[in-house]
Amino acid sequence: MDLNHLLLQIPDSRRLTFLANDPLSLPRRYPNREDREVAAFLSASLAYGRAAMIRRNLDNLFNRMPDGPGAFVRNFNPKQDGERLSGFKHRFNDAGDMVALCWILRQILDAAGSLEGFFMRGDTGEGDIGPGLISFVRRTLDFDMSPVCGQRELPKRAGVRYFFPSPATGSACKRLCMFLRWVCRPEDGIDLGLWQGIAPARLVLPLDTHTARISRLLGLTRRNTPNWKMAIEVTERLRQFDPLDPVRFDFVLSHLGISEGCSGKKGEVCISCPVAGECVVARDDQ
């Protein structure tokens, strides 16, 4: 199998259709770097559920930030600005969770000037990005949350914790890995190319239900549980096709499910699928 050759068959027009269905389309609206970085983190944090619902709720969220997400977060005051988030809801995360998230992001910007600067303080620069993610999550959840929660420590059941899973607990960390793909990979009309300190070769595949399913169909893994071990295994297989940028395949592979409707069962979508010749289901009985 040569993923490079197969995925090059997908025309730019089709990729743009994929982007229109992707939460990454929201941060790309902003020309300012800080707006893009903050909008990317917020967009990735809420990237769970149906694609149309995600985009609709992100539109709602960013419309509450008239001066841009960067300025909103940098100057965020939970008591004064929390009212702007009143009534916000995205599945099981509500306005209170967004207030807590914006307060955490405010403290990150205060501490390091940018999300990149804060992340880099805990990154070893060696191996995959897992240890850097573990440090990022640990230091983030250690911020003083008393202006939001009435106590310094974030409650164990606080909804905002959902935005900060860790490889240390075995989580695939799909949304955090997706954020890192967006900001670390070079600007290519899809990803944003905002960060310079992390080589794309160190990134780990943002593993969700779509990429996990399609990875199994393509024989990139035999694992059934979409956890950190599967994410590492699939990334290692993708590294065989591009050692310097293994997760560049993620956008198209995920949209074979999100935009093209691959369900893992043989059907009409298999006819135009660029990787059908390598798929165990599409090849069946051919």
C-alpha positions in Angstrom: 0.0 0.0 0.0 1.2 3.5 -0.9 -0.9 6.0 1.0 1.0 8.9 -0.6 0.0 7.8 -4.1 -3.6 6.9 -3.2 -4.4 10.1 -1.3 -2.8 12.3 -4.0 -5.7 11.2 -6.2 -8.1 13.3 -4.1 -8.5 16.6 -5.9 -8.2 20.0 -4.2 -11.9 20.7 -4.7 -12.8 17.6 -2.6 -10.3 18.6 0.1 -12.0 22.0 0.3 -15.3 20.3 0.8 -13.8 18.3 3.6 -12.5 21.6 5.2 -16.0 23.1 5.0 -17.2 20.2 7.2 -14.3 20.5 9.6 -14.1 22.5 12.8 -10.7 23.7 11.5 -12.6 26.0 9.2 -13.5 28.2 12.1 -10.0 29.3 13.3 -9.0 29.9 9.6 -11.5 32.8 9.6 -9.1 34.8 11.8 -6.0 36.5 10.2 -4.4 37.3 13.6 -2.1 34.7 15.1 -3.3 34.8 18.7 -6.9 34.7 17.5 -6.1 31.6 15.4 -4.2 29.9 18.2 -7.0 30.4 20.8 -9.8 29.7 18.3 -8.0 26.5 17.3 -7.8 25.3 20.9 -11.5 26.1 21.6 -12.5 24.5 18.3 -10.6 21.3 19.0 -11.9 21.2 22.5 -15.5 21.1 21.2 -14.8 18.8 18.3 -16.9 15.9 19.4 -20.4 15.0 18.1 -21.9 15.6 14.7 -19.9 17.8 12.4 -22.8 20.2 11.6 -23.6 20.6 15.3 -19.9 21.3 16.2 -19.7 24.1 13.6 -23.0 25.6 14.6 -22.0 25.7 18.3 -18.6 27.1 17.5 -20.2 29.9 15.5 -22.4 30.6 18.5 -19.3 30.7 20.8 -17.2 32.9 18.6 -20.1 35.3 18.1 -19.9 36.0 21.8 -16.3 37.2 21.4 -16.8 40.3 19.2 -13.1 41.5 19.6 -11.8 38.0 18.7 -11.1 34.9 20.8 -7.5 36.0 21.5 -8.5 39.3 23.1 -11.5 37.7 24.8 -9.4 35.1 26.5 -6.4 37.4 27.3 -8.6 39.8 29.2 -11.1 37.3 30.5 -12.7 38.0 33.9 -14.9 35.2 35.0 -17.4 37.5 36.8 -17.7 40.2 34.1 -17.1 38.1 30.9 -18.8 34.9 32.1 -22.1 36.5 31.3 -21.3 36.5 27.6 -21.1 32.8 27.8 -24.5 32.4 29.6 -26.7 29.8 28.0 -24.0 28.2 25.8 -24.3 24.5 25.5 -22.5 21.8 23.5 -23.7 18.4 24.3 -22.6 17.7 27.9 -20.4 20.8 28.2 -22.1 24.0 29.3 -21.4 27.7 29.9 -19.8 26.9 33.3 -17.3 24.6 31.6 -16.5 27.3 29.0 -16.0 29.9 31.7 -13.5 27.5 33.4 -11.8 26.8 30.1 -11.4 30.5 29.2 -10.0 31.2 32.7 -7.5 28.4 32.2 -6.5 29.8 28.8 -6.2 33.3 30.3 -3.7 31.9 32.9 -1.8 30.1 30.2 -1.4 33.4 28.2 -0.5 35.2 31.4 2.2 32.7 32.3 3.8 32.2 28.9 2.4 34.6 26.4 1.0 31.9 24.1 -0.2 28.4 24.2 2.9 27.4 22.3 5.2 29.0 24.9 3.4 27.2 27.7 3.4 23.8 26.0 7.1 24.1 25.2 8.0 24.6 28.8 7.2 21.0 29.5 8.3 19.4 26.2 11.5 17.4 26.1 11.9 17.8 22.4 12.6 14.1 22.0 10.5 11.1 20.9 6.8 11.5 20.3 4.7 14.3 21.8 3.3 12.1 24.6 5.5 13.3 27.4 4.9 16.9 26.4 1.1 16.3 26.4 1.3 14.8 29.9 3.2 17.8 31.2 0.9 20.2 29.5 -2.2 18.6 31.0 -0.7 18.3 34.5 0.4 21.9 34.6 -2.9 23.2 33.1 -5.0 21.4 35.7 -2.9 22.8 38.5 -3.9 26.4 37.9 -5.7 28.4 40.6 -9.4 28.0 39.8 -10.8 29.9 42.9 -12.3 32.7 40.8 -14.4 30.1 39.0 -14.9 27.3 41.5 -14.5 29.1 44.9 -11.5 26.9 45.6 -8.0 26.7 44.2 -8.2 23.0 43.1 -10.4 22.1 40.2 -13.2 19.7 41.4 -12.7 16.1 40.4 -15.9 16.0 38.4 -15.6 19.4 36.8 -16.7 19.3 33.2 -13.7 21.3 32.0 -11.5 18.3 32.8 -13.0 16.6 29.7 -10.9 19.1 27.6 -7.6 17.9 29.1 -7.2 14.1 28.9 -3.7 12.6 29.3 -1.8 9.8 27.6 -0.8 8.9 31.2 -4.3 7.5 31.7 -4.3 5.7 28.3 -6.5 8.2 26.6 -6.1 8.7 22.8 -6.2 12.5 23.5 -7.9 12.9 20.1 -8.8 16.6 20.4 -5.5 17.6 21.9 -3.6 15.7 19.2 -5.8 17.3 16.6 -5.0 20.8 18.0 -1.3 20.0 17.8 -1.7 18.8 14.2 -3.5 22.0 13.3 -0.8 24.3 14.8 2.4 22.3 14.3 2.0 21.2 10.7 3.0 23.8 8.1 0.4 26.1 6.6 -0.9 24.1 3.6 -4.4 25.5 3.1 -5.7 23.1 5.7 -3.4 23.2 8.8 -2.3 26.5 10.3 1.5 26.3 10.7 1.4 28.5 13.8 4.0 26.7 16.0 7.7 26.4 15.1 9.0 24.5 18.1 7.6 21.0 17.5 8.6 19.0 14.4 5.6 17.4 12.6 7.5 14.1 12.8 6.8 13.9 16.6 3.0 14.3 16.3 0.6 11.5 17.1 -2.5 10.7 15.0 -5.7 12.2 16.4 -7.5 9.0 16.8 -11.4 9.1 16.7 -14.1 6.7 15.7 -13.5 7.4 12.0 -9.7 7.2 11.9 -9.8 4.1 14.2 -12.3 2.4 11.9 -10.5 3.3 8.7 -7.1 2.4 10.2 -8.5 -1.1 10.9 -10.0 -1.4 7.4 -6.6 -0.5 5.9 -4.7 -2.9 8.1 -2.9 -0.2 10.0 -3.9 -1.8 13.3 -5.6 -4.8 14.7 -6.5 -3.1 17.9 -10.2 -2.6 18.7 -10.0 0.1 21.4 -9.2 3.6 20.3 -6.7 4.5 23.0 -3.2 5.9 23.2 -1.6 2.5 22.3 -3.7 2.4 19.1 -2.8 6.0 18.3 0.9 5.2 18.6 0.6 2.0 16.6 -1.2 3.7 13.7 1.2 6.6 13.8 4.1 4.3 13.5 2.6 2.6 10.5 1.9 6.0 8.9 5.5 6.9 9.6 6.5 4.3 7.1 4.9 6.4 4.3 6.2 9.7 5.6 8.7 9.7 8.4 8.9 13.5 8.7 5.1 14.1 8.7 3.1 11.0 9.5 -0.1 12.7 10.6 -0.5 14.6 7.3 -2.7 11.7 6.3 -5.2 12.3 9.2 -7.3 15.0 7.5 -8.2 12.9 4.5 -8.5 9.6 6.4 -10.9 11.1 9.0 -13.0 12.7 6.3 -13.5 9.4 4.5 -15.8 8.9 7.5 -16.9 12.5 8.3 -17.6 13.8 4.8 -17.7 10.6 2.6 -19.8 8.5 4.9 -17.6 5.4 5.3 -19.4 3.2 7.9 -17.1 0.2 7.6 -19.6 -1.6 5.5 -19.5 -2.2 1.8 -21.7 0.2 -0.1 -21.8 3.0 -2.8 -19.2 5.1 -1.0 -16.7 2.4 -1.8 -16.9 3.1 -5.5 -15.3 6.6 -5.3 -13.1 5.9 -2.2 -9.4 6.5 -3.0 -8.2 3.7 -0.7 -10.9 1.1 -1.6 -8.2 -1.1 -3.3 -6.5 -1.5 0.1 -9.7 -1.8 2.3 -10.5 -5.2 3.6 -14.3 -4.5 3.3 -14.3 -2.9 -0.2 -12.1 -5.7 -1.6 -14.3 -8.4 -0.2 -15.8 -10.6 -3.0 -14.3 -8.4 -5.7 
